[in-house]
Amino acid sequence: MATAALSANTRNAVGKGAARSLRRQGKVPAVVYGRGRTPESLELDAVAFERLLTKVRAGTTVLDVTVADRTPIKALIREIQRNPVRPIEIVHVDLYEVHADEEIAVEVPIRFVGTAEGVRNSGGVLEVVLHELQIRCLPGDIPEQIEVDINNLGLGQSVHVSDLKLEKGSFLTDSGVTLCTIVAAKVEEAAATPVEAVVGAEPELIRKPKPSDEAEGEKKD
C-alpha cells in the first residue's frame, strides 16, 4: 500500500463565489466524507497538492490527511475536478475517509509483463482492451498495480479477468471481461492500378473511312 501526507484546513465559506475567491488565493476547495461522518469542507494549498499528484496515483494511494491540528485521518482521493477550459486548474477535490476494517472499491492499473509468444514467433500484435481493474479490498491491501504475465500468450489467445488471482480482496470487474489479446498484424491490400483494371479488355478499333467509302456515301445522298 502506497501512502503520502496531505495537509488541509477547515473552510467556512461555501458556494461558487467563495470557491472562486479561494482559488485566487492559491487554494483548492475540497470536501472529506466517509462512513459515519458528516461531510466537512476543506481547503488545500494548490501548489502543494499539485506537487503531491506528481508522486502518487490518485485513487489508490492512501493519504494521511491532517486537518488543522487534529490527529491525521486516512483518506483516498475520490475525484479531482478540473477547469474544462484550463485543465491545469483544479476546481475541487473529493476525499473519502477510509478505515482499516472497511473494504472499499478502487480502480487499479494493469501492467502487462513480458513479450507474448504470438508476438515473438508469429508476427502478432498485442491489443490491450482494458487498462484498469476494479477491485474491493481493505485500504491496507490496495496494490499499486496488477501484473499480468503475457509471455506464453499465443496468436489468437486472450487474457480474461477469470485468469487472474488476487491475493487479498476480490475483483468487481466481470470475470468474462477481456484484458488483452494477440491479434494477427494487419496487411493492407494493394489497390488495383488502372493498368491492371484494363488487362484482358479488347481495344475498340476506330477505322478512318477510305476515299472510296466517302464517295459511296455521297452517291447514296
C-alpha positions in Angstrom: 0.0 0.0 0.0 1.4 3.4 -1.0 0.9 6.3 1.4 1.6 10.0 1.4 0.8 13.0 3.6 -1.6 15.9 2.9 -2.3 19.0 5.0 -5.7 20.8 4.9 -7.6 23.5 6.7 -11.2 23.8 7.5 -13.3 26.0 5.2 -16.3 28.0 6.4 -17.3 29.9 3.3 -19.1 27.8 0.7 -20.6 28.5 -2.7 -19.3 29.3 -6.1 -18.3 32.9 -5.2 -16.3 31.7 -2.2 -14.7 28.9 -4.2 -13.5 31.4 -6.9 -12.1 33.7 -4.2 -10.3 30.8 -2.6 -8.7 29.7 -5.9 -7.5 33.3 -6.5 -5.6 32.9 -3.2 -3.8 29.8 -4.4 -6.1 27.4 -2.5 -8.2 24.5 -3.7 -11.7 23.8 -2.3 -12.2 20.3 -1.0 -14.5 18.1 0.9 -13.9 15.0 3.0 -16.7 12.5 3.7 -17.0 8.8 4.6 -18.7 6.2 6.7 -20.2 7.6 9.9 -19.0 11.2 9.5 -20.6 14.4 8.3 -19.0 15.9 5.1 -16.6 18.6 6.0 -15.5 21.5 3.7 -11.7 21.9 3.5 -9.1 24.0 1.6 -5.8 22.7 0.2 -2.7 24.5 -0.9 -2.9 24.4 -4.7 0.9 24.2 -5.3 1.4 21.6 -2.6 -1.4 19.4 -3.9 -0.2 19.6 -7.5 3.3 18.5 -6.2 1.7 15.6 -4.3 -0.1 14.4 -7.5 3.3 14.0 -9.3 4.4 11.5 -6.6 1.2 9.4 -6.0 -1.6 7.8 -8.0 -4.9 9.4 -7.2 -7.5 6.8 -6.3 -5.2 4.1 -4.9 -2.8 6.0 -2.6 -4.0 6.2 0.9 -3.3 9.7 2.2 -2.6 10.7 5.8 -4.7 13.9 5.9 -4.0 16.3 8.7 -6.8 18.9 9.2 -5.7 21.8 11.3 -4.0 20.3 14.4 -6.1 17.2 14.6 -5.0 13.6 14.5 -4.4 12.6 10.9 -7.1 10.5 9.1 -6.7 8.0 6.3 -8.4 9.1 3.1 -8.4 8.4 -0.7 -8.8 10.9 -3.5 -12.2 10.1 -5.0 -12.5 12.8 -7.5 -10.4 15.7 -8.9 -12.5 18.3 -10.8 -10.6 20.5 -13.3 -11.5 23.6 -15.2 -12.7 22.4 -18.7 -11.2 25.5 -20.4 -7.9 25.4 -18.4 -7.3 21.8 -17.3 -4.3 22.8 -15.4 -6.5 24.5 -12.8 -8.0 22.2 -10.2 -11.6 23.3 -9.3 -12.5 20.9 -6.5 -11.2 17.8 -4.7 -13.3 15.0 -3.1 -11.6 12.9 -0.3 -13.1 9.7 1.2 -12.1 8.8 4.7 -11.2 5.1 5.0 -11.0 2.7 7.9 -8.6 -0.2 8.4 -11.6 -2.7 8.7 -13.7 -1.3 5.9 -13.4 -2.8 2.4 -13.6 -0.2 -0.4 -13.9 -0.3 -4.2 -10.9 1.1 -6.1 -9.6 1.0 -9.7 -6.1 -0.4 -10.0 -3.9 -0.1 -13.2 -2.9 -3.2 -15.1 0.8 -3.8 -16.1 1.4 -6.3 -18.8 4.7 -8.1 -18.3 6.8 -9.8 -20.9 6.5 -10.4 -24.7 3.9 -12.7 -25.9 4.9 -15.9 -27.8 2.5 -14.9 -30.6 4.4 -11.6 -31.0 7.9 -13.2 -30.8 7.3 -16.1 -33.2 4.1 -15.4 -35.2 4.3 -11.8 -36.0 1.3 -10.9 -33.9 0.4 -7.7 -32.1 -0.6 -7.1 -28.5 -4.0 -5.5 -28.4 -4.8 -4.0 -25.0 -8.6 -3.9 -24.2 -8.6 -2.9 -20.6 -6.1 -0.7 -18.7 -7.6 -0.8 -15.1 -9.4 -3.3 -13.0 -12.0 -2.5 -10.3 -11.4 -4.4 -7.1 -12.7 -4.5 -3.5 -10.2 -4.8 -0.6 -9.1 -3.3 2.7 -7.2 0.0 2.5 -4.0 -1.6 3.6 -4.2 -4.2 0.8 -4.6 -1.9 -2.2 -2.0 -2.9 -4.8 -0.2 -0.2 -6.7 -0.8 -2.2 -9.9 -1.8 -5.7 -11.0 0.8 -7.5 -13.1 -0.4 -9.8 -16.0 2.2 -12.2 -17.4 1.7 -12.5 -21.2 4.9 -14.4 -22.1 3.0 -17.6 -23.0 0.2 -16.0 -24.9 -0.1 -17.3 -28.5 -1.6 -15.8 -31.6 -5.4 -15.5 -31.2 -5.2 -16.1 -27.4 -6.6 -13.7 -24.8 -6.4 -13.0 -21.1 -9.6 -12.6 -19.1 -10.3 -11.4 -15.6 -11.1 -15.0 -14.7 -7.5 -15.9 -15.5 -6.2 -13.7 -12.7 -5.8 -14.3 -9.0 -5.9 -11.5 -6.3 -4.0 -12.3 -3.1 -6.2 -10.1 -1.0 -9.6 -8.8 -1.9 -11.9 -9.6 -4.9 -12.5 -8.5 -8.4 -15.5 -6.3 -9.1 -14.8 -6.2 -12.9 -16.8 -9.1 -14.5 -14.8 -12.3 -14.8 -15.6 -12.6 -18.5 -14.0 -9.3 -19.5 -11.0 -9.5 -21.8 -7.9 -7.7 -20.7 -5.8 -8.2 -23.8 -5.4 -10.4 -26.9 -2.8 -11.3 -29.5 -4.1 -10.5 -33.0 -2.6 -11.0 -36.4 -0.8 -8.0 -37.9 -3.0 -6.2 -40.5 -1.8 -6.4 -44.1 -3.1 -3.7 -46.4 -4.3 -5.0 -49.7 -2.7 -3.2 -52.7 -5.3 -1.4 -54.8 -5.5 -2.4 -58.4 -3.9 0.1 -60.8 -5.6 1.5 -63.8 -3.3 -0.7 -66.0 -4.4 -3.8 -64.2 -8.0 -2.9 -64.5 -7.9 -2.9 -68.3 -5.8 -6.0 -68.8 -7.7 -8.5 -71.0 -10.1 -6.0 -72.4 -10.2 -5.8 -76.2 -9.5 -2.3 -77.6 -12.1 -0.5 -79.6 -11.0 -0.2 -83.3 -11.5 3.2 -84.9 -11.1 2.9 -88.7 -10.7 6.0 -90.8 -13.0 5.9 -93.8 -11.4 5.2 -97.1 -11.8 7.7 -100.0 -14.0 5.1 -101.8 -16.3 4.8 -98.8 -16.8 8.6 -98.7 -17.6 8.6 -102.4 -20.1 5.8 -101.9 -21.8 7.7 -99.2 -22.2 10.8 -101.4 -23.9 8.7 -104.1 -26.4 7.5 -101.6 -27.3 11.1 -100.5 
